[in-house]
């Protein structure tokens, strides 16, 4: 028997499965020499890969001053931007 104050709550979770991280094709190419099926993207990745480095699944891009900058996924980008605005 249900108590008068009990309510049934249904929770719906949504996950984006097919959303591809912009870094993943570069990581695949640098670690496994795997290229996407689209020829336009193949050329773009091959040409741009020389300015990237992948270490332990983390992607870095060489900057103009030869510093290695870590590439962030979408969630990390939002956190960094949020922290920057809080600090202003």
Secondary structure, DSSP 4 states (H G I P E B T S, - for coil): ---TT-----------SSPPPTTHHHHHHHHH----S-HHHHHHHHHHGGGEEEETTEEEEE-TTS-EEE---HHHHHHHHHHHHHH-
